[in-house]
Amino acid sequence: MCALQQRGGEETDVVAAIRAGDQAAFAALAARYRRRLHVHCYRMLGSFDDAEDLVQETLLRAWRGRDGFEGRSLFRTWLYRIATNACLSALERAPRRVLPQDVAPPVTAATDASNARATPAWAPEVPWLQPYPDSLLDVSGPSEREPEAELASRETIALVFLAALQHLPPRQRAILILCDVLGWSAAETAASLELTVASVNSALQRAHATMRAQLPAGSAPRPVTAPTDDERAALGAFMDAWSRADAGALVALLRENARWAMPPAPLWFDGRDAIARLFALFPMDFHGRVTMVATAANRQPAAAAYLRPHGQSVYRLTGVNVLRIEGGAIAEITTFGGALCAGFGLAPTL
């Protein structure tokens, strides 16, 4: 027990709970890592909803396999190992999560508008990538400083990073997350996934190459945990433009190569001119008045949209707009439909 005691009282408490068969005590200790495990599973799966199921499965597997924890590794390391392998099992039977850019051609300024429609065709059956509310990223876990304490930094939770992760084969995805996000060594990762160190290093190199190819030029995710002043200003101007139905003001906020995607519709617009053309065909108040409520997702500025149809008095939630800001201008808007944003706990009406 000497080595165990040197790792701290919590590890001793875990072993004591296991030996006593104390499920409640074990669950209380494991629950301290619930939020961290949820973010880990979210990175692996690209789904907020599925991550919750996998956390439950992880904790159940941990209790059932409790005799396998003898204190030779940290308790959190053991839990992450179980969670990673549970996610890998889930990914064997589930397609990867996608954004419209992965499944549909872009709408550009040159696209034939003869078939344009005011309401896009929804595809709820597609396994869409989901956003992650910052309000949950801010929930604190254990107080000690750990390599994964930066679990909420933008460089490892931004939408562009999550979308790129989905292009990795599951095992490469796990290796990159364990090594680059959690800071595990190649030896620790190899032991967790029952691989050789050489195979982990090789897979990590391939994963890095894929990530470089998938991340958009200029995305430059940074290790920050709150929107900058420029981002807050851009978000405020974006929300104001919608409240005034001022398409010109909104278009002026966009970079020339801005993109706008709208899951669960397999629809995305490539370029500021394409977005301006959309508003020329369908003004911002075409369906009614829109009001925005500021929020944040994936460490990016965001705004929940509420629509009050013409002739009605109630604003109803339609979705969450997540913005990527580069150089003070909007480089990307991802408008997630309300069904993809249940984790935000937003009011359905205003």
HELIX and SHEET records of a PDB file:
HELIX    1   1 CYS A    2  GLN A    6  1                                   5    
HELIX    2   2 GLY A    9  ALA A   20  1                                  12    
HELIX    3   3 GLN A   23  ALA A   31  1                                   9    
HELIX    4   4 ARG A   34  LEU A   45  1                                  12    
HELIX    5   5 PHE A   48  ARG A   64  1                                  17    
HELIX    6   6 ARG A   66  GLY A   68  5                                   3    
HELIX    7   7 PHE A   75  GLU A   92  1                                  18    
HELIX    8   8 PRO A  100  VAL A  103  1                                   4    
HELIX    9   9 ASP A  134  LEU A  137  1                                   4    
HELIX   10  10 PRO A  147  GLU A  150  5                                   4    
HELIX   11  11 ARG A  154  THR A  156  5                                   3    
HELIX   12  12 LEU A  159  LEU A  165  1                                   7    
HELIX   13  13 PRO A  170  LEU A  176  1                                   7    
HELIX   14  14 ILE A  177  VAL A  181  3                                   5    
HELIX   15  15 ALA A  186  LEU A  193  1                                   8    
HELIX   16  16 VAL A  197  GLN A  214  1                                  18    
HELIX   17  17 ASP A  229  SER A  243  1                                  15    
HELIX   18  18 ALA A  247  ALA A  252  1                                   6    
HELIX   19  19 ARG A  272  LEU A  281  1                                  10    
HELIX   20  20 GLY A  338  PHE A  344  5                                   7    
SHEET    1   A 6 TRP A 268  ASP A 270  0                                        
SHEET    2   A 6 LEU A 254  ALA A 261 -1                                        
SHEET    3   A 6 ALA A 329  GLY A 337  1                                        
SHEET    4   A 6 ARG A 316  GLU A 326 -1                                        
SHEET    5   A 6 GLN A 300  PRO A 309 -1                                        
SHEET    6   A 6 GLY A 288  ALA A 297 -1                                        
END                                                                             
